[in-house]
Amino acid sequence: MSLTGNRNLRRLGSRFYLQLVLIAALVTLAGCGPKAVRGGAGTDNPRLDEAAMSVTLDRADIEYLVSENIKALSSSVLWNVTIEKADTRPVVAIWPIQNATSQHIEDQMAAILSSIETYMVNSGDVRVVSRERQQQLVNELRLRQSDIYDPATIGKFGRQLGAQYFVTGKISSVEERLQKTRRVQYSLVLQVLEVETGLIVFQNEATRSKALKR
Amino acid sequence: MGSPNRAQLCICALTIVMLLFGGCATYTDILSKTHQAADSGNYEAGIRELNDILGVNSFEKIPDEWTAHRPLAALERGMLLQAQGQYEWSARDLSAAETELEFLDLKLDAVGNIGKYIYNDSAEVYKAQPTERLALNALNMLNYLAMDNLEGAGVEARRFTLAREYLVSLDEGGEQGSHGAFGSYLAGFVFEKLGEPDRALRYYEEALDAGNLQAFREPVLRLSDRGNYIGRKMKEYLAGLTASNPPDTEPDGEVLIILGLGRVPYKIPKRMPIGAAIGYAGAWVTGDLKVLGYTAFKVVVYPEQVKPNNMLSKATLSLDGRDVPVELLTDLDAEITREYETIKPKIIGAALTRMIARAAAAEGARAVARKKGGATAMLAALATEATLVGLDKPDTRSWTFLPARIYVCRARVNSGRHEISVNLSGRVRITRTIEVEVPPKGFSVVVITEPR
């Protein structure tokens, strides 16, 4: 082979090598992008939901707080004596839970209400007023957010809905920060109010803590 | 031609680094177009500029990755969105930025902390100043109040308290001043409306630092009848009121108007002769000042605070044709200035320390070059120092769209529709009419933000 031929071959070789390096780099970089994964039981990542991602409430916290309260409610005198032994299944309205925390947890609160509602409906012991109907009435009465947690409003509202009991509650938090650690202690208080008397006939508290540590 | 020696290789490497990073603009440079757009009242264009910085194509989006200036840019965009009445998006931006700033605060930034004293003023992750930190939750309370979301405002009020307690624990919130008063006043309002009179009174008492404002009179008198809390300051205040100013409690509703006008001072790179800098911040310098005798650069570059040419500074209001008092609740301009003056010696001290590091590196390069041949020694020292000067970017980061002054106007009104006429003045004049609907025994909050 001539000298020029050799040089061309070398040039071609080095160009091919450069292209190979570029492709390899692109493939490597493409592999660095985010990747979606499926998690939970029956998947390759069964423990995906277990890790805490922040100090806000996640599904595991919500399930824990709700189940602790529901456990206490289902073993209470109110449930076992008054409700289960009533001639007709009492009507229960599930009222918004008050957020008294230092976190914007509107979505989590909606999840808590849904979990409580699911338990009540599936228990078969009570009849549950749909939350859409409640919202309709709130709109009709032009209630403001500040009126919603007023006991007088709850009583009046309950009678209009034909409910004997109101399930409501409050989620509060104590937040502390020391040097590089931040801890939030949540408590979910679940209450059942008797509409006719305005009395609290059941109350329980469940707690959960979250922390951000370095 | 012989192979290059180590000194020449070092110079080459430093020059490449300088070319790569030396051209980096400061935060103020990056924001200049946004400021220009806001000054002309074109907040929409300002938001578009900030979208670019945030790496998104719409104000409805927040970045996937919070790199570089993005947490600060989200704070800036939050204020422009508030100015446009986009309260929901503004709240989203301020909350997202707050979360990121909290993460940065908890982050172990050893490289940045050291880098600040060795090569670059902007090497450290951004840490919000106490005034910024407290104003964040107070301004977000406004977003929720404007949306009539009292529960959301309550969350921000609690966050405000936590931030203040944390700053006090770090000994950074001791000089609370009027910026704390702004947040306290709003928190008082929120807890009053949430039906917690004692808690509201405690916040109002804190807010009394802002002065004997008319905006306190009626609510404090009304709450002191219902609540049990009466602190020392509140006792004194009430004693002064009941003697001469009987309350007028006839109307069943009320209107709260909060105005945020102008922008707080921002930072620009500035030079200061070495001698003056040593005189100013000698106590904060780490290293041997004698090394500075060898340096070719005789000035220190540091971030100096300057006041923007604010377009708006005054406000007058009328409610249903009747003039109502507009009172200064917080002078954030003064707070930010005071805060900067406190830390300025430390900033200049760090700049001098970096200068010492640069001079020492230059001397090292000179010594190596002299050993190898001698002819390039001077050049090596100069190039090394020039390169390191190019790498040093003054830290001009701050929340620039924070309103310079916050005004308050509070009036009892009957429920129903009301008309508010707003007159803003300064270098430009703006007149606006706003209609509000006050529900029976309720309230309405009007937020006017003009960060220009």
Boltz contact constraints between the chains, C-beta under 6 A:
constraints:
  - contact:
      token1: [A, 99]
      token2: [B, 151]
      max_distance: 6.0
  - contact:
      token1: [A, 102]
      token2: [B, 158]
      max_distance: 6.0
  - contact:
      token1: [A, 102]
      token2: [B, 159]
      max_distance: 6.0
  - contact:
      token1: [A, 102]
      token2: [B, 162]
      max_distance: 6.0
  - contact:
      token1: [A, 104]
      token2: [B, 155]
      max_distance: 6.0
  - contact:
      token1: [A, 145]
      token2: [B, 150]
      max_distance: 6.0
  - contact:
      token1: [A, 145]
      token2: [B, 151]
      max_distance: 6.0
  - contact:
      token1: [A, 146]
      token2: [B, 150]
      max_distance: 6.0
  - contact:
      token1: [A, 146]
      token2: [B, 193]
      max_distance: 6.0
  - contact:
      token1: [A, 175]
      token2: [B, 162]
      max_distance: 6.0
  - contact:
      token1: [A, 177]
      token2: [B, 166]
      max_distance: 6.0
  - contact:
      token1: [A, 180]
      token2: [B, 106]
      max_distance: 6.0
  - contact:
      token1: [A, 214]
      token2: [B, 106]
      max_distance: 6.0
  - contact:
      token1: [A, 214]
      token2: [B, 108]
      max_distance: 6.0
